[in-house]
Amino acid sequence: MTATSPVPPYPTPFGMLKGKTVVVTAAAGTGIGFAAAKRAAEEGARLLISDFHERRLGEAADRIAAEVGVERPATVVCDVTDEAAVQGLRNASLSALGRVDVLINNAGLGGEVDVVDMTDDQWSRVLDVTLTSLFRMTRAFLPSMYAGKSGVMVNNASVLGWRAQKGQAHYAAAKAGVMAFTRCAALEAAEHGVRINGVAPSLAMHPFLAKVTTQEALDKLVEKEAFKRPAEVWEIANIMMFLASDLSSYMTGEIISASSQQA
């Protein structure tokens, strides 16, 4: 195996989101959502974070306040598969922040099962959490962005929307849907001054992924990466910050591949 490339230094904030308000879904725990929320706070944003897990959500807000040295982010418990809960999150976000400049749609659900063994419930659950929830959140937040003639949405996709992997048909189909939805919604939103883009990570390591994936499978995935290591979650969050900021002002309907995978 080729030697592992070193992890680069953690980024120095540049104030990319100073003065902006940001809402992040699925932001509890240690995954990409939490990393994105923390990076947004570091870049100067006023923040509201949401998640289905109330205790972990509160702990995440406490960590951001302590580690970044900012006011504790507002929190809203939200089940993204529940339309009423999504509407409640939208209302609470507008109440707490006054407006929402950036929405980071991070909620998703994976799992590994072959097509011949997959139940309707397994298929439907992954698509509901990963794809249909994105539709619900976008539908809920776009009207206020349209009214303000500005706003940005950043959607978390996956390279599996492009590439094949055994046991991932439901997740790959959902993430391909995220990509297609992003492109179509972006064309509609552009008429109102709103941008919608996505990021497609290949492999970002965090404790939850390690819990649901065997070490053998992880080793095989790492071997496909040119850097011979998974991405740090904050490396994916960095790309989200770029897409959320004015630095990407001419980009919409795009999916950035956050990957070192070889063709």
PyMOL commands that set and color helices and strands:
alter all, ss='L'
color gray80, all
select helices_A, chain A and resi 32-42+54-69+83-97+115-117+120-148+159-161+169-190+207-212+215-223+233-244+246-248
alter helices_A, ss='H'
color red, helices_A
select strands_A, chain A and resi 21-24+46-51+74-77+102-105+151-156+194-201+204-205+231-232+255-258
alter strands_A, ss='S'
color yellow, strands_A
deselect
rebuild
show_as cartoon
